[in-house]
Amino acid sequence: MKKPSKAQQEEVRRLVADVTPEEEYEVHARFRWAEKQARLRGAADRLLEGVRTLWEMLTDPDYVIRWETKAWIIAGLTYFISPIDAIPDPIPSLGYLDDALVIAWVHHQIEDEVARYRVKRRRTGAVRDL
């Protein structure tokens, strides 16, 4: 990255000197909000990756799983798509918490099978689109 010129550095100093405490607070508040949104997006990405993995395990014709594992996956995915939840989905930030917990619980219950499937998927390079 190129170092800023003396004129650019001076312009930044002049702008920063003119910032009021209220403006500084607003900037910090926006940064905190942006960081929170990034964390939530990361959590949502992990939830969707977990759902995708379970769905792929269930529908992959080349991967055979025990009926108990299928039952866990079907139960978890059914809860995920069901409109009846412990915490209603429209509640901001909390709505998908129960869904995430259920998917994480299912992953925990069948973690050996999920690990085997991920190894198989990496080995074959078979990443399917939904």
C-alpha positions in Angstrom: 0.0 0.0 0.0 1.3 3.4 -1.0 2.1 5.8 1.8 -0.1 9.0 1.9 1.5 12.2 0.7 2.2 15.1 3.1 -0.8 17.0 1.7 -3.0 14.0 2.3 -1.8 13.5 5.8 -2.4 17.2 6.6 -5.9 17.0 5.1 -6.7 14.1 7.4 -5.3 16.0 10.5 -7.5 19.0 9.5 -10.6 16.9 9.2 -10.0 15.0 12.4 -9.5 18.3 14.3 -12.9 19.5 13.2 -14.8 16.4 14.5 -17.1 17.0 17.4 -17.6 14.5 20.3 -21.1 13.8 19.0 -19.7 13.0 15.5 -17.0 10.8 17.0 -19.6 8.9 19.1 -21.7 8.4 15.9 -18.7 7.0 14.0 -17.9 4.6 16.8 -21.5 3.5 17.1 -21.6 2.8 13.3 -18.4 0.8 13.6 -19.9 -1.3 16.4 -23.0 -1.8 14.4 -21.0 -2.9 11.3 -18.9 -5.3 13.4 -22.1 -6.8 14.9 -23.6 -7.2 11.4 -20.4 -9.0 10.2 -20.6 -11.4 13.2 -24.3 -12.1 12.5 -23.5 -12.7 8.8 -20.8 -15.1 9.8 -23.1 -17.0 12.1 -25.8 -17.1 9.4 -23.2 -18.4 6.9 -22.2 -21.2 9.4 -25.9 -22.1 9.9 -26.6 -22.3 6.2 -23.4 -24.4 5.6 -24.6 -26.8 8.3 -28.0 -27.0 6.7 -26.4 -27.5 3.3 -24.2 -30.3 4.6 -27.1 -32.1 6.1 -29.2 -31.8 3.0 -26.4 -33.0 0.8 -25.8 -36.0 3.1 -29.5 -36.9 2.9 -29.8 -36.5 -0.9 -26.4 -37.7 -2.1 -27.1 -40.9 -4.1 -23.4 -42.0 -3.7 -23.3 -41.8 0.0 -25.1 -44.4 2.2 -26.0 -43.4 5.7 -27.7 -45.4 8.5 -31.4 -44.9 9.2 -30.7 -43.3 12.6 -28.6 -40.7 10.9 -31.3 -40.0 8.4 -33.8 -39.7 11.2 -31.6 -37.0 12.9 -31.1 -35.1 9.7 -34.8 -35.2 8.8 -35.8 -34.0 12.3 -33.3 -31.2 12.2 -34.2 -30.0 8.7 -37.9 -30.3 9.5 -37.5 -28.0 12.5 -35.4 -25.6 10.4 -38.1 -25.2 7.7 -41.0 -25.3 10.1 -42.8 -22.0 10.8 -43.5 -23.2 14.3 -40.4 -22.4 16.4 -39.5 -21.9 20.0 -38.4 -18.4 19.0 -40.3 -17.0 16.1 -38.1 -16.3 13.0 -39.3 -12.7 12.5 -37.7 -11.6 15.8 -34.5 -9.7 14.7 -31.2 -11.3 15.7 -32.9 -14.0 17.8 -35.3 -15.5 15.4 -32.9 -18.1 14.0 -31.1 -18.8 17.2 -33.3 -21.9 18.0 -32.8 -23.1 14.4 -29.1 -22.7 14.7 -29.1 -24.6 18.0 -31.1 -27.5 16.6 -28.8 -27.8 13.5 -25.8 -27.6 15.8 -27.3 -30.3 18.0 -28.0 -32.6 15.0 -24.4 -32.1 13.8 -23.2 -33.0 17.3 -25.3 -36.1 17.4 -24.0 -37.4 14.1 -20.6 -35.6 14.1 -18.6 -38.8 13.1 -20.9 -39.3 10.1 -20.7 -35.6 9.1 -16.9 -35.8 9.3 -16.9 -38.9 7.1 -19.1 -37.2 4.6 -16.9 -34.0 4.5 -13.8 -36.2 3.9 -15.6 -38.1 1.1 -16.8 -34.8 -0.4 -13.3 -33.3 -0.3 -11.7 -36.4 -1.7 -14.1 -36.6 -4.6 -14.3 -32.9 -5.1 -18.1 -33.3 -5.2 -19.6 -30.1 -4.1 -23.2 -30.0 -5.4 -25.5 -27.1 -5.9 -28.8 -27.1 -4.1 
